[in-house]
Amino acid sequence: MQLRRHILTLRLVCATGMALLVVGCTSQPTTSTSSQTGAAPPTAFSPTDVAWIQLMIPMAERAQALTDLAPSRAASPALQALAAKTGTQLHQDQKRLHQLLSLSGVPDSRPHEGHNMPGMVSLPTIQRGGTVTGKAFDKLLAEALHAHLTQSAMLCAGEQTQGHAGKAKELAATIAKNTTEQTSRLNEVSPAKPSSPGGATAG
């Protein structure tokens, strides 16, 4: 029996200063085997957990693709150092996210392949990053990273409040903490304030 094509809707709702992640999708496989009891165990992965993981993976991949360009294209040594540290963290995040997806029992169908979601570094931005150097690259990198970090923090806040699986919520808390530190550092070394909330070129 073929898996039904799931429909994923992500909506960030601001309420009392808290960003909430609201997810709607069809049933997803989880690690829970006690659905008949009406109470899933703490390790079960809910549709919200799975949707968060499936979105965070391409978010991290795109951002790392841009930070990987920094050593040969950035003019600011401080921004180069930040990009290197952020890139390493993004690589570690991807490994842990893939491990969680495997643990959830959901196939790695990559539902966001080729998409440009809010805050996600767009493919045109990555392409442009490969053609510019110096201050132009610094500005592009700073704006795209700011958008990525801002959106990641909101998504992680949503997972922490709306998610179910303990391991997923723990990773969300870790990523949120690292994101706060990286944002603070980016604000210190950024060549200019981001020109728009999205930061990256739409594609």
Long-range contacts (C-beta under 8 A, 24 or more apart in sequence): 3-107, 6-111, 8-51, 8-54, 8-111, 10-51, 10-55, 10-117, 12-154, 12-155, 12-158, 18-157, 18-161, 19-153, 19-154, 19-155, 19-157, 19-158, 20-157, 20-158, 20-161, 20-162, 21-48, 21-51, 21-52, 21-154, 21-155, 21-157, 21-158, 21-159, 21-161, 21-162, 21-163, 22-158, 22-162, 23-47, 23-48, 23-51, 23-52, 23-162, 25-50, 25-51, 28-104, 28-106, 29-104, 29-105, 29-106, 30-104, 30-105, 30-106, 31-103, 31-104, 31-105, 31-165, 40-164, 42-164, 42-165, 42-166, 43-165, 43-166, 43-167, 44-164, 44-165, 45-100, 45-103, 45-104, 45-105, 45-106, 45-164, 45-165, 45-168, 46-163, 46-164, 46-165, 48-159, 48-162, 48-163, 48-164, 49-100, 49-104, 49-159, 49-163, 49-164, 49-165, 49-168, 50-101, 50-104, 50-106, 52-155, 52-158, 52-159, 52-163, 52-168, 52-172, 53-97, 53-100, 53-101, 53-104, 53-168, 54-101, 54-106, 54-109, 54-110, 54-111, 54-112, 55-112, 55-117, 55-155, 56-93, 56-97, 56-152, 56-155, 56-175, 57-94, 57-97, 57-98, 57-101, 57-110, 58-110, 58-112, 58-113, 58-115, 58-117, 58-120, 59-117, 59-119, 59-120, 59-148, 59-151, 59-152, 59-155, 60-90, 60-93, 60-94, 60-97, 61-90, 61-94, 62-120, 62-121, 62-122, 62-123, 62-126, 62-148, 63-90, 63-121, 63-144, 63-145, 63-148, 64-90, 64-91, 64-94, 65-121, 65-126, 66-121, 66-125, 66-126, 66-129, 66-141, 66-144, 66-145, 67-141, 67-145, 69-126, 69-129, 69-130, 69-137, 69-141, 70-137, 70-141, 72-133, 73-129, 73-130, 73-132, 73-133, 73-134, 73-137, 74-134, 74-137, 74-138, 74-141, 75-133, 75-134, 75-135, 75-137, 75-138, 76-138, 76-189, 76-191, 78-188, 78-189, 79-138, 79-141, 79-142, 79-189, 79-190, 79-191, 82-182, 82-185, 82-186, 82-189, 83-141, 83-145, 85-182, 86-145, 86-182, 89-178, 89-182, 93-171, 93-175, 96-171, 97-171, 100-165, 100-167, 100-168, 100-171, 103-167, 104-165, 116-200, 116-202, 116-203, 117-151, 118-151, 118-198, 119-147, 119-148, 119-150, 119-151, 119-152, 119-154, 119-198, 119-199, 119-200, 120-148, 120-151, 120-200, 121-147, 121-148, 121-200, 122-200, 122-201, 122-202, 122-203, 123-203, 124-201, 124-202, 124-203, 125-200, 125-201, 125-203, 128-201, 135-191, 138-191, 139-191, 139-192, 142-186, 142-189, 142-190, 142-191, 142-192, 142-194, 143-194, 143-195, 143-196, 143-199, 143-200, 144-199, 144-200, 145-182, 145-186, 145-199, 146-183, 146-186, 146-190, 146-194, 146-199, 147-194, 147-197, 147-198, 147-199, 147-200, 148-199, 148-200, 149-179, 149-182, 149-183, 149-186, 150-183, 150-197, 152-176, 152-179, 153-179, 153-180, 153-183
